[in-house]
């Protein structure tokens, strides 16, 4: 029997949030899912 694994989520610490969001949304087609207070999730 073969086991299949998938990636559910991951976290990255970045220095420049707006630059990182632009990179991940424009180049990798990620979509922001939450941006509240100090918790910023893309």
Buried (B, 14 or more C-beta within 10 A) or exposed (E): EEEEEEEEEEEEEEEEEEEBBEBBEEEEEEEEEEEEEEEBEB
